[in-house]
């Protein structure tokens, strides 16, 4: 099963698609070796770095988190929800993925959305859609600014949105620009609509955000992972063993949600060793050392699957840059914040074969009618030539 992503104005479920809980709290998945994390942890374990996880809240007492997580304000203003059994399902799983990669880092949980199991989910969703059709003044925006002002060096957002609901928001864009300007690395899920309508997702689509696709064990794109030219890199997103908030163990789940959280952990490894690198430099390290960087860019997995060890080793040669470059007024130019990362604005991607087949089926009757009409026209023209005028 796959998971869908939500933020304040979304139409899809926020909870991770989890199966049956496993018996222990141990992390035994394929994702860490796929990211070269064991070798990277010999260089850095994320010490001194705080990763803000903007999500559905976290269970800070879960054994997998081992006291390495704290919670900030609830930006839904519903502190009483913490005592409910459905609280923090998705967020707890994402926090564990961050800490699996960067075990010495700290997680700051900031609640900005409700889990799908939350009885108030639908009411909350409808309220947000009614009050914020343009995407302004969302909890996400406030949480981004809070994280940037309260010691977070990385912001992880395993959430997304549909553009059809006005998901783009100037307030959210400015908040991301603010965080980037303070040197905070901002990471978001690329979206789980790749095998459906493949709609644009924010905050992944904002310039300056590291947008992460989901990959399979062979490094290819997971079928659900959205395909867009804002995708920067890929990380494991199938069968990821995240902490289960309802047990003391873990449960496997799919999605670009864990892919983004794992990437945030890699960013923490880099910044723990090289704390003065600018967000743009961290993004370029991830891209330039990814599995298919030398083969060029593609909108399925960006520059390929992240290699944490290679990124850390490549960082040795970098000289720290200013966190933000000069920008124009809002709405002018192509990029803001850290500037262009070199990715082309538009990348051609072939049509989905299922859409082509469906269109062909619908078009067949019309094509037959067109051919029939042409044959009738030709027959009539031949008859005109055969009979002289007035001979009928």
N, C-alpha and C positions, 0 to 999 in steps of 0.2 A: 504494500500500500504506500501511497505517497501522501505528503502533507501539503496543505495550502497555507499561504501566508496572509496575515492581516495587519493593518494599522488602523488608525482612527476612522477611516471611511471605507473599509473593505467589505467585500461581499463573500469572502471565503473564510474557512475555518482557521482559527489560530492554533489549535492544538496539534502537536506532532502526532503523526500516524504511528502509534505504538502498538506492539503486539503484547504477548504475555511477558510479565516480568521474569528476569533471570534470577537465579538463586543467590548470587553474590554481588558485591559491589565492585568486582574487578573489571578492568577494561581489557577486553580480549579481542577487539575488532581489528580489521585490516587497515583502518584509516591512518594510524600513526606510521607504520612502515611505508605506506604509499606516499606520505609527505616527507619521508626521511627524518622524522622527528626523533627517533632514538639517537641517531648520530648528531643531530642538532642539539639535543639536550646535554651532550658532552661539552658543548660550548656555552650554552645559556639555558637557563630554566625559567626565565622571566622574572627574576628577583627584582623587587622594587617597582614593578609596573602594575598599575591598576587598569583593569578593563571594565568599562561600564557596559553592562548588558541591558539594553532597552528591550523589555519584553513583557511577559505577563506576571512578573514577580518571581522570586526564587525562594525555595525552602532552604534557608541558610543552615539548618541543622541536619541536612541530609548527609549521611556518612561519606558519600563520594566527594562532597565539597570540603570535608575535613576542616571546618572552621575557617576556610579561606575566603568566605563570602560574607558581605554585609549588604544591607538594603538601605537605600536612601528614601526620599519622599515617594509616596504613592501619587503619581500624577493623574490618577483617576479619582483621587480624594475618597477612597473607599478602604481605609485602613482596617475596618472590621472584617474584611474578606479573608484576612490571613488565617483565621481560625477554621475556614471552610476546607473540606477535603479536596475540592477541585482547584484550589488556589495554586498558582505557580507551576503548573504542569509543563508547559512549553519552556518557560524561562529557566527552570531548574535543569532541564536537559541541556539547554544551550550553555549554561554556566559550567556544567561538567565538561562539555567538549572543549571550552576555552582552557580549563585547568588540566585536562588530559595532555594538552600540548605544552602548556606553560605551568608546571606544577608549583612553582614558587611565586607566581603572580597572585594578585588579589582581584576578586570580582566585586563590582558595585552593582547591585541590582536596582533598576529603576523601572517601575511598573507604568507602562504606557498603553497597554491593551488588555483585553479580557480573553481568557481561554474559552474555547468553544464549549466546554463542559459547564462553564459558568451560567447559572440560570438567568443572569441579567445580560447575557451576551447579545441577544437579538434586540432587546430594548436599547441597550447602549449603542449598538451599531446604527439603529434607526435614528437615534438622537444625534449622533455625530454626523450622519448624512444630512440631516435637516439643518443643523446649525452651521456646518462647515462645508458647504458645497464646493467652495473654492480651495479648501485645504488649508485655510489660515488658522493660526492660533491653536494648533493641535497639541495634545500632550507630548507628542514626539519632539516638537520644536522646543518646548520648555525643558524637556529632559536632556536634550543635546546640550543646551546652554548650561544646565546645572552640572552635567558631567564635565564639561570643559572648565568650569569654574571651581570644581571640587576635586582636582587631582587626577582625573582620568587621563591617561596617555593614549588610550585606544577606546573607541566607541564601536560596539558590535550590535548591529541591528538585524536580527533574523526575522525580518518582517518585510512586507511589501504592499503594493496597492495596485488597483486597476485605474488606468487613465480615464476610463469611461465615467468614473465617478468624480472627476475633477481632482485626481490625486496629486497633481502638481500643486505646490503651495509656495508662495513667495516667502512666507514666514519660515517655513521649513528650510528653504534654500538659504535664507540669511543665517539661520542657526548653524547650518553646516559650514557656511563660509566663516562664521565666527569661530567655530571649533578648529577648522583648518588653520585659520590665522593664528591660533594659539598653539599650533604645533601638534594637535591631536589627530591621530590617524582614524579615519572614519570608514567603516566596512559595512556592507549590506548584502543581503541575499539577492541574487539575480532574478528570482521569480520561478514559480512552479507551473507555468502555463504553456510550456513548450509543446505538449501533445494535445493542447486544446486551442484556445484562441490566441495564445502567445502575445498577450497585451503588454504594453510598457508598464514597468513597475518602478515606483518611487519608494524609498530614497535611492535605490540603486542607480537610477538614471541621472541623478544630479551629477554634474561635473565635480571632480575632486573626490568622489566616493569610490572606494574599491569595490566593484561589483563582482560577486562570486557565483559561478555556475556550479552545478553538481556533477561530479564524475563517477564513473563505475570503476571497478577494480582494474579494468584494462586501460583506464585513462580516457576512455571516450565519454561523451556526454550522456548523462542519465536521460531517459526519454522524456521525463517531465520537465527538465530544466529549460527555462525560457531561452530563446535565441534572439539576441539583439546585439547591436554594435556598441553598447555600453558595457558589455561583459568584459572584464579585465583578465581574470584568471579563473581556474577551477580548483575544487577541492572535493574530497570524498563526500558523497551524499546519499549513499545506499547502504542500508543495514548498519547505521551508526549507533553504537551502544551508549545512549544518553541516560543520565540519572533519572529514575522513575520517582516522581514526587509522591506516589502513593505507597511505595515500598522502600526498603533500604537498599535495593539493588538497581539494576539497569534494565532498559528495554530498547530493542533496536527500532530505528525509525529512518525514514527517507526524507529527503528534501534539500533545497538550497539553504534551509535554515541551519542545519549542522555544518554545511560547507562553509558558511560565513563565520560561524563560531570557531571552527577549527582554524580558519584563516586569521581571525583575531588573535588566537593563541600564538600563531607564528609571528605576527606583528609584535606581540609582547616579547618573544624571544629576541627579536632584532633590537628593539628599543632598550631592553635591559642591558645589552652589550654596547649599543651605540645610541645613547639617549638623546643626542643632539641632532640626529637625522630629521629632516623635514618630512611631512606626510608624503609629499610627492616622491621623495627619494625611497621611502619604504615601498611605495607602490611600484616604482620602477625596479627595485630589487626583486620583488615578487614576480614581476613580469619577465624581466631579462634572464632570470634563472629558471623559469618554468619549463615544462617538458617539451613544448613545441615552439619555443620562442624563435629558434633559428629557421623554422618553417614558415614564419609569417603569422599574421593575425587571422583568426576566424571568429565569427560571432557565436559559435557553439560553445567553445571553451576558452575564448580569449587567446592568451598566449600559452595555455596549457595548464597542467596540474602543478601546483606549487611544490617546490623543493626547498624545505626549510634549511637544511644544511648548506646547500649551495648559496642560498640567499645570505646566510650569515657569513660565509667565507668571502662572498663578493663585496660585502659591506666594508671590509677592511680598507679598500682602496678609495672609499668615498670621503670627500670633504663636506661637512655639514653645510647646508644652505639655509637661507631665511625661510621660515615656515610659509610665508605667503608672498606672492609677487604682486606688483601693482595691477590694479584692475580699473575698469571704467565704471560708469554709472550702471546701476542695475538695469538689465535688459539690453545692454550694448555688448557687442563682441560675442565670442563663442564660449569662452570659459571664464570662470571666476576663481578666486582662491588660489590654489597652487598652480594653475595654468594647465596647458595641454600636456597630456602624457604621451602624445605621439600617435595615438590611435586615430585612424581615419574616421571622419564623421559618419560616412555611409559605407556600408559593406553589403554587397549583393549576396543574397542567400536564396537558393533554389526553392521553388514552390514545394509544399508538402505533397507527396504523391497521392495521398488520400483525397486532398482537395482537387487535384488534377483529374483523378478518376471520377469524382462526383460531378465536376463540371462537364466532363465529357459525356456522362450519362444524360445530364440535363440538356446538353446541346445537340445530342444525336437526332431527336425528332425534328428540330428546327433545320438541321443540316439536310436531312432527307427531304423535307418540304422545299428547301431552296433548290436542291438538285432536280426535284420533280418539276418545279416551276420553270427552271432553265430548259429542261427537255421539252416541255410544252411550248415554250417560246420558240425554240429551234424548229419544232415541227410546224408551228404556224408560219414561220419565215419561209420554210421550204414550200409550203402550200401557196404562199403569195407569189413566189417565183414561178411555180408550176402553172398557175392560171393567170392569163393576161387580164388587164383591167377590163371590166364590163363583160367578161366571158361567162360569169357564173349564171 
